[in-house]
Amino acid sequence: MTSPVDTAFPSPAPRSRDRGGLILLGGGSLLALVLAVVAGDLTTGSSAMDGMSMTHYMGLLSVRQPWNLLLFMALPVVLAEILAISEMVLLLNPGAPGWVGNLSRWAGLLAGPVWVFITVNLLIHAVYPLTVHGQWRGAADVIAVSAYLLGALPMLGISLLEAGLLGRSDADRKRLHVTFVAIFLVVAHVAMIMGMLDPTVLGWSANSGMDHSNMPGMNHDMGNMPGMDHSGMTMPSASPTR
């Protein structure tokens, strides 16, 4: 027997998993993981901004132009803008053309693998060496890079939503979708603002530690730079001469 409460407030229908989306997301993420490992260090190189004091976030975008700018900035931002705009269109106009929803779905499924590549590559070639060698350029640098990488979490969440792994119903999915897009926009703008800030403003000094931070890029091992062969250098003896 159906109660009046059940009639007035029916339980939302569960959302089925998208098998095609699962295959695309799983295969794309695995491919992105492999590419992130074999791609090598994308954080170093020459730049027109050589000699300037900047965060590693800005250094990353300034080297290997225009490819780093397209990969680490343009692609994630374009995907986020597609998700945000299509979400607004679908919320304000439920009868929007079908291609709007399809565009949002494909952008959401692509966002996960893109951020798998970015996160794994930067953790290997930026975050780990910078932390081990103590080469962070103050608070602004840490906040910028951390906020940038935190953007991976909401983007991966959106991919899981599109694959049907999150959200018990369409209403839950829409609520989580909006939440994830909002979180990404917040952390992305924090990363941009702190990344564009001169790290010396928050107390970092270019002369502190062993960080040659006037050079762009994220990871700079001076011992591996061409022309820096120290094999012929002799250190003066500390013992007194007689």
C-alpha positions as CSV (number, residue, x, y, z in Angstrom):
1,M,0.0,0.0,0.0
2,T,1.4,3.4,-1.0
3,S,1.3,6.1,1.7
4,P,0.4,9.7,0.9
5,V,3.9,10.8,1.8
6,D,5.4,8.4,-0.8
7,T,2.9,9.7,-3.4
8,A,3.7,13.4,-2.7
9,F,7.5,12.8,-2.5
10,P,8.4,9.9,-4.7
11,S,11.9,8.5,-4.4
12,P,14.2,9.7,-7.2
13,A,15.0,7.1,-9.7
14,P,18.6,5.7,-9.4
15,R,20.9,6.8,-12.1
16,S,22.5,4.0,-14.1
17,R,26.1,3.8,-14.9
18,D,27.3,4.8,-18.3
19,R,29.3,1.8,-19.6
20,G,30.7,3.7,-22.6
21,G,31.7,6.6,-20.3
22,L,33.3,4.2,-17.9
23,I,35.4,2.7,-20.6
24,L,36.4,6.1,-22.0
25,L,37.2,7.5,-18.6
26,G,39.2,4.4,-17.5
27,G,41.1,4.0,-20.8
28,G,41.8,7.7,-21.0
29,S,43.0,8.0,-17.5
30,L,45.3,5.0,-17.9
31,L,46.7,6.5,-21.2
32,A,47.1,9.9,-19.5
33,L,49.0,8.2,-16.6
34,V,51.4,6.5,-19.0
35,L,52.0,9.7,-21.0
36,A,52.6,11.7,-17.8
37,V,55.4,9.3,-16.9
38,V,57.0,9.0,-20.3
39,A,56.6,12.7,-21.3
40,G,59.6,13.7,-19.2
41,D,60.2,17.0,-17.5
42,L,58.0,19.7,-19.1
43,T,58.8,22.3,-16.4
44,T,62.2,23.5,-17.6
45,G,63.4,25.5,-20.6
46,S,64.4,28.9,-21.7
47,S,62.0,31.9,-21.6
48,A,61.8,35.5,-22.5
49,M,61.1,36.1,-18.7
50,D,64.6,34.9,-17.7
51,G,66.0,36.8,-14.8
52,M,62.6,37.9,-13.4
53,S,61.5,37.0,-9.9
54,M,58.4,34.8,-10.2
55,T,56.6,31.8,-8.8
56,H,57.1,28.4,-10.2
57,Y,53.5,28.6,-11.5
58,M,54.4,31.5,-13.8
59,G,57.7,29.8,-14.6
60,L,55.8,26.7,-15.8
61,L,53.6,28.7,-18.1
62,S,56.5,30.8,-19.5
63,V,58.7,28.0,-20.7
64,R,58.2,25.8,-23.8
65,Q,55.9,28.5,-25.4
66,P,53.3,28.1,-26.5
67,W,52.8,24.5,-25.6
68,N,53.0,24.7,-21.8
69,L,50.5,27.6,-21.9
70,L,48.1,25.6,-24.0
71,L,48.5,22.3,-22.0
72,F,48.6,23.6,-18.4
73,M,46.4,26.7,-18.7
74,A,44.3,26.9,-21.9
75,L,43.1,23.3,-22.0
76,P,41.9,23.1,-18.4
77,V,40.3,26.6,-18.5
78,V,38.5,25.9,-21.8
79,L,37.1,22.6,-20.4
80,A,36.0,24.4,-17.2
81,E,34.3,27.2,-19.1
82,I,32.5,24.7,-21.3
83,L,31.2,22.9,-18.2
84,A,30.2,26.1,-16.4
85,I,28.4,27.7,-19.4
86,S,26.6,24.5,-20.5
87,E,25.5,24.0,-16.9
88,M,24.0,27.4,-16.8
89,V,22.2,26.9,-20.1
90,L,20.8,23.5,-19.0
91,L,19.6,25.0,-15.6
92,L,18.0,28.0,-17.2
93,N,16.6,26.2,-20.2
94,P,15.8,22.5,-19.7
95,G,14.7,22.4,-23.3
96,A,18.1,23.4,-24.6
97,P,19.3,21.6,-27.8
98,G,20.8,18.1,-27.2
99,W,24.3,19.1,-28.3
100,V,24.6,21.3,-25.3
101,G,24.3,18.3,-22.9
102,N,26.5,16.2,-25.2
103,L,29.2,18.9,-25.2
104,S,29.1,19.1,-21.4
105,R,29.3,15.3,-21.1
106,W,32.3,15.0,-23.4
107,A,34.1,17.9,-21.7
108,G,33.4,16.3,-18.3
109,L,34.8,12.9,-19.4
110,L,37.9,14.5,-20.9
111,A,38.6,16.6,-17.9
112,G,39.6,13.6,-15.7
113,P,42.3,12.2,-18.0
114,V,43.7,15.7,-18.7
115,W,44.1,16.3,-14.9
116,V,45.6,12.9,-14.4
117,F,48.3,13.8,-16.8
118,I,48.9,17.2,-15.4
119,T,48.9,16.1,-11.8
120,V,51.2,13.1,-12.2
121,N,53.7,14.9,-14.4
122,L,53.9,17.9,-12.0
123,L,54.1,15.7,-8.9
124,I,57.1,13.9,-10.4
125,H,59.0,16.8,-12.0
126,A,58.0,19.7,-9.8
127,V,56.4,19.1,-6.4
128,Y,58.7,16.3,-5.3
129,P,62.1,17.8,-6.4
130,L,61.1,21.3,-5.1
131,T,60.1,19.8,-1.7
132,V,63.2,17.5,-1.4
133,H,65.6,20.3,-2.3
134,G,63.9,23.1,-0.5
135,Q,63.4,25.2,-3.6
136,W,60.0,26.6,-3.0
137,R,59.8,30.4,-3.4
138,G,57.9,31.4,-0.3
139,A,54.2,31.2,0.6
140,A,52.9,32.6,-2.7
141,D,54.7,29.9,-4.6
142,V,53.4,27.1,-2.4
143,I,49.8,28.4,-2.5
144,A,49.8,28.9,-6.2
145,V,51.1,25.4,-7.1
146,S,49.0,23.7,-4.4
147,A,45.8,25.5,-5.5
148,Y,46.5,24.7,-9.1
149,L,46.9,21.0,-8.4
150,L,43.8,21.0,-6.1
151,G,41.8,21.7,-9.3
152,A,42.3,18.1,-10.2
153,L,39.9,16.9,-7.5
154,P,36.7,18.7,-8.7
155,M,37.5,17.9,-12.3
156,L,38.0,14.2,-11.5
157,G,34.7,14.4,-9.6
158,I,32.9,15.7,-12.7
159,S,34.3,12.8,-14.8
160,L,33.0,10.3,-12.3
161,L,29.6,12.0,-12.4
162,E,29.5,11.7,-16.2
163,A,30.5,8.1,-16.0
164,G,27.7,7.4,-13.5
165,L,29.9,6.6,-10.6
166,L,28.7,9.5,-8.4
167,G,25.2,10.8,-7.8
168,R,22.3,8.5,-6.8
169,S,19.9,10.4,-9.1
170,D,19.9,13.1,-11.7
171,A,19.1,15.7,-9.1
172,D,22.1,14.6,-7.0
173,R,24.2,14.7,-10.1
174,K,23.2,18.2,-11.0
175,R,23.9,19.4,-7.5
176,L,27.3,17.9,-7.4
177,H,28.1,19.0,-10.9
178,V,27.4,22.7,-10.0
179,T,29.4,22.3,-6.7
180,F,32.5,20.8,-8.5
181,V,32.5,23.5,-11.1
182,A,32.3,26.2,-8.5
183,I,35.1,24.6,-6.4
184,F,37.3,24.4,-9.5
185,L,36.7,28.1,-10.4
186,V,37.6,29.2,-6.9
187,V,40.9,27.2,-6.6
188,A,41.9,28.1,-10.2
189,H,41.5,31.8,-9.6
190,V,43.5,31.5,-6.3
191,A,46.2,29.8,-8.3
192,M,46.2,32.5,-10.9
193,I,46.3,35.4,-8.4
194,M,49.0,33.9,-6.2
195,G,50.9,32.6,-9.2
196,M,51.1,36.1,-10.8
197,L,52.3,37.6,-7.5
198,D,55.9,38.5,-7.0
199,P,57.0,35.9,-4.4
200,T,59.1,38.6,-2.6
201,V,55.9,40.3,-1.6
202,L,55.2,37.6,0.9
203,G,58.7,37.6,2.3
204,W,60.7,35.3,0.0
205,S,64.2,36.4,-0.8
206,A,66.0,35.6,-4.1
207,N,69.2,35.1,-2.1
208,S,67.8,32.6,0.4
209,G,68.8,29.0,0.3
210,M,70.2,27.3,-2.8
211,D,67.3,28.1,-5.1
212,H,68.4,29.9,-8.3
213,S,64.9,31.4,-8.6
214,N,65.6,34.1,-11.0
215,M,65.2,31.5,-13.7
216,P,61.8,30.4,-15.1
217,G,60.6,26.9,-14.7
218,M,59.9,24.7,-11.8
219,N,62.9,22.4,-11.4
220,H,66.4,23.6,-11.9
221,D,69.3,21.3,-11.1
222,M,72.4,23.5,-11.7
223,G,74.6,20.4,-11.7
224,N,72.9,19.1,-14.9
225,M,73.1,22.4,-16.9
226,P,75.3,22.3,-20.0
227,G,78.5,24.1,-19.6
228,M,78.6,23.6,-15.8
229,D,81.3,20.9,-15.7
230,H,82.9,21.1,-12.3
231,S,85.3,18.2,-12.8
232,G,88.3,20.4,-13.3
233,M,87.6,22.7,-10.3
234,T,89.9,22.4,-7.3
235,M,88.7,23.4,-3.8
236,P,91.3,25.2,-1.7
237,S,92.7,23.2,1.2
238,A,91.4,24.1,4.6
239,S,94.8,23.2,6.3
240,P,97.3,26.0,6.8
241,T,100.3,26.3,4.6
242,R,103.7,25.8,6.0
